[in-house]
Amino acid sequence: MSQSITISNSVPEVNSQVEPCVVQIRHLDYYFGEGELRKQVLFDINLDLPKGQIVIMTGPSGSGKTTLLTLIGALRTVQEGSLQVLGQEIVGLSKPELVEVRRNIGFIFQAHNLFESLTAAQNVEMAIELLEDWGNKRQKAIEMLGQLGLADRVHYKPTALSGGQKQRVAIARALVNQPALILADEPTAALDKKSGREVVTLMQRLAKEHGRTILMVTHDNRILDVADRIITLVDGRLETDENLDQFVTTRDPQTLDRRMFMM
């Protein structure tokens, strides 16, 4: 496990010895609503995500985790602060420029968002086509689905798949291009223990062998062992940034059972 980075309101010092940052956030604030209804939901976020790290984000429901994830993914417009993704400052970019940023990001959300008229393989192929990579797209899609245990379901449409199988197709779609940055919101929520472990093991291999950066929101304590760092967001503020051992030892054993990490 890598060393944690202390959260503070000051801008973190740059260490030339560490891996380059795929995501760098400085003094990020975010608000919902306007005028008298305006409500701040993220407060002075400072965060670095180095290349090749798996970072898990936890925290109570409503603490701003998904909002932060979608800001990093260029799905929302940054209002205050600085947000660099893949070496590019995304504050002030036009909509077409934001689309180009998103092409290099893999998204996994709780809703699978599959096209019901397409087969599993065709749904995955759509991600490949976004990069205008038409060569061997069927083979790539089938190989990725096979890695997720769906080799016998490649020609099935979503209506013929279970909820967990649909989620695995969505995960295959997000991972097939091996994007530099993968953003996942509860990727194992609809999966059983075995399928969830297969998914996070594949993500871990992408991170370690291919230098991909993964930010994952989860409440699933069974998969925390894959994390290099675990950050906790509470009431819109980054409260802690720890490695796994620190995270476990600072939690109340009555609310965090060590056995949940054993698969």
C-alpha positions in Angstrom: 0.0 0.0 0.0 1.2 3.5 -0.8 1.6 6.2 1.8 -1.4 8.4 2.4 -1.5 12.1 1.7 -2.6 14.4 4.4 -5.7 16.4 3.7 -5.4 20.1 4.5 -6.7 23.4 3.3 -3.3 24.4 2.0 -2.2 23.4 -1.5 -0.2 20.2 -1.3 3.5 20.4 -2.2 4.6 18.8 -5.4 6.9 15.8 -5.0 8.9 15.2 -8.1 9.6 11.6 -7.1 6.0 10.4 -7.2 4.1 9.3 -10.3 2.5 12.1 -12.4 -1.0 13.1 -11.4 -3.8 12.0 -13.7 -6.2 14.2 -11.6 -5.2 17.3 -9.7 -7.8 19.3 -7.8 -7.2 22.6 -6.0 -9.7 24.5 -3.8 -12.7 23.1 -5.5 -16.1 24.3 -4.4 -19.5 23.4 -5.9 -23.0 24.6 -5.4 -26.5 23.5 -6.3 -29.3 26.0 -7.0 -29.2 29.7 -7.4 -30.0 32.8 -5.4 -31.5 32.2 -2.0 -31.8 28.5 -2.8 -28.0 28.2 -3.6 -26.5 25.5 -1.4 -22.8 24.6 -1.2 -22.2 20.8 -1.4 -18.4 20.6 -1.9 -16.0 22.6 0.2 -12.3 23.4 -0.7 -11.4 20.0 -2.1 -7.7 19.4 -2.7 -6.8 16.0 -4.1 -4.2 14.3 -6.3 -4.8 11.0 -8.1 -1.4 9.7 -9.3 -1.0 7.4 -12.3 -1.6 3.7 -11.5 -3.4 4.2 -8.2 -6.7 2.7 -7.1 -8.4 5.2 -4.8 -11.7 4.3 -3.1 -14.0 7.1 -1.9 -16.3 6.4 1.0 -18.6 8.4 3.2 -22.3 8.8 4.2 -25.0 9.1 1.6 -25.4 12.7 0.5 -21.9 13.7 1.3 -21.1 14.7 -2.3 -19.2 11.6 -3.6 -21.1 11.3 -6.8 -21.0 15.0 -7.4 -17.2 15.0 -7.1 -17.0 12.0 -9.4 -19.0 13.6 -12.1 -17.0 16.8 -11.9 -13.8 14.9 -12.4 -15.5 13.1 -15.3 -16.3 16.4 -17.0 -20.0 15.7 -16.7 -20.6 18.8 -14.7 -19.2 22.3 -15.0 -16.6 23.3 -12.4 -17.8 26.5 -10.7 -14.9 27.5 -8.4 -11.3 26.2 -8.1 -9.0 24.3 -10.4 -9.5 20.8 -11.8 -6.9 19.2 -14.1 -7.7 15.9 -15.8 -5.1 14.0 -17.8 -2.8 17.0 -17.8 -5.5 19.5 -19.0 -7.3 22.2 -17.0 -11.0 21.6 -17.7 -12.2 24.8 -16.1 -13.4 27.0 -19.0 -13.4 24.3 -21.7 -16.2 24.4 -24.3 -18.7 21.5 -24.6 -16.8 19.9 -27.6 -13.5 20.2 -25.6 -15.1 18.5 -22.6 -16.4 15.7 -24.9 -12.8 15.1 -26.0 -11.7 14.8 -22.3 -14.4 12.3 -21.7 -13.2 10.1 -24.5 -10.2 9.1 -22.4 -12.3 8.3 -19.3 -14.1 5.1 -18.5 -17.4 5.5 -16.6 -19.1 2.9 -14.5 -22.4 4.0 -12.8 -25.0 2.2 -10.7 -27.4 2.3 -13.6 -26.1 0.1 -16.4 -27.6 2.4 -19.2 -27.4 -0.3 -21.9 -29.2 0.0 -25.2 -32.0 -2.6 -25.1 -32.0 -3.1 -28.9 -28.3 -4.1 -29.0 -26.6 -7.3 -27.9 -24.0 -7.3 -25.1 -21.2 -7.3 -27.6 -22.7 -4.5 -29.6 -23.1 -2.4 -26.4 -19.4 -2.8 -25.7 -18.5 -2.1 -29.3 -20.1 1.3 -29.1 -17.3 2.4 -26.7 -14.7 1.2 -29.1 -16.3 3.2 -31.9 -16.1 6.4 -29.9 -12.3 6.3 -30.4 -12.9 5.6 -34.1 -11.2 2.2 -33.6 -13.2 0.1 -36.0 -10.6 -2.7 -36.5 -11.2 -5.9 -34.5 -13.9 -4.2 -32.5 -16.0 -7.4 -32.2 -13.0 -9.4 -31.0 -12.1 -6.8 -28.4 -15.7 -6.7 -27.1 -15.9 -10.5 -26.9 -12.6 -10.8 -25.1 -13.5 -8.2 -22.5 -16.9 -9.8 -21.9 -15.2 -13.1 -21.5 -12.9 -11.7 -18.8 -16.0 -10.7 -16.9 -17.6 -14.1 -17.2 -20.0 -13.4 -20.0 -18.4 -15.4 -22.8 -21.7 -17.3 -23.3 -23.8 -14.1 -23.2 -22.2 -12.0 -25.9 -25.1 -12.3 -28.3 -27.8 -11.8 -25.7 -29.8 -8.5 -25.5 -30.2 -6.8 -22.1 -33.8 -8.2 -21.6 -32.3 -11.7 -21.5 -29.7 -10.8 -18.9 -29.9 -10.7 -15.1 -29.3 -7.4 -13.3 -25.7 -8.5 -12.4 -25.0 -9.6 -16.0 -26.2 -6.2 -17.3 -23.9 -4.4 -14.8 -20.9 -6.6 -16.0 -21.7 -5.6 -19.6 -21.6 -1.9 -18.6 -18.3 -2.5 -16.8 -16.9 -4.2 -20.0 -18.0 -1.2 -22.0 -16.1 1.1 -19.6 -12.9 -1.0 -19.5 -12.6 -2.2 -23.1 -10.5 0.8 -24.3 -8.3 0.6 -21.2 -8.8 4.3 -20.5 -6.2 6.3 -18.6 -8.8 7.2 -15.9 -11.7 5.0 -14.7 -14.5 6.5 -12.6 -16.7 4.0 -10.9 -19.8 4.7 -8.8 -20.8 1.6 -6.8 -19.6 -0.8 -9.5 -20.2 -3.9 -7.4 -23.6 -2.9 -6.0 -25.6 -5.3 -8.2 -23.0 -8.1 -8.2 -22.7 -11.1 -6.0 -19.5 -11.8 -4.1 -17.8 -13.8 -6.8 -18.7 -11.4 -9.6 -17.7 -8.4 -7.6 -14.3 -9.9 -6.8 -13.7 -10.7 -10.5 -14.5 -7.1 -11.4 -12.2 -5.4 -8.9 -9.4 -7.9 -9.7 -9.6 -6.9 -13.3 -9.5 -3.2 -12.3 -6.5 -3.9 -10.1 -4.7 -5.6 -13.0 -5.4 -2.6 -15.2 -4.1 -0.2 -12.6 -0.9 -2.1 -11.8 0.1 -3.6 -15.1 -1.1 -0.8 -17.4 -0.8 2.3 -15.2 -4.5 3.1 -15.2 -5.9 5.4 -12.5 -9.2 4.3 -10.8 -11.4 6.4 -8.5 -14.2 4.2 -7.1 -17.1 5.2 -4.9 -18.3 2.3 -2.8 -20.0 1.2 0.4 -18.8 -2.4 -0.3 -16.3 -3.2 2.5 -15.4 -6.5 0.8 -13.4 -4.8 -1.9 -11.5 -2.2 0.1 -8.4 -4.4 0.0 -7.6 -3.5 -3.6 -7.2 0.2 -2.7 -3.9 2.1 -2.5 -5.8 4.8 -0.7 -9.2 5.3 0.9 -10.5 8.8 1.1 -13.6 9.8 3.2 -15.9 12.5 2.2 -18.2 13.9 4.9 -20.6 16.8 4.4 -18.8 17.9 1.3 -15.4 17.9 2.8 -12.4 15.5 2.4 -12.1 14.3 6.0 -9.4 11.6 5.7 -7.0 10.1 3.2 -5.5 6.9 4.4 -4.0 3.6 3.3 -6.0 0.4 4.1 -4.2 -0.4 7.3 -4.8 3.1 8.6 -8.4 3.0 7.6 -9.0 -0.3 9.4 -7.2 0.6 12.6 -8.9 4.0 13.0 -12.4 2.5 12.6 -14.6 1.2 15.4 -14.3 -2.6 15.2 -18.0 -2.9 16.0 -18.8 -1.0 12.8 -16.0 -2.3 10.5 -15.4 -6.0 10.7 -11.9 -7.1 9.5 -13.4 -10.3 8.2 -15.3 -8.3 5.5 -12.0 -7.8 3.7 -11.5 -11.6 3.4 -12.9 -13.0 0.1 
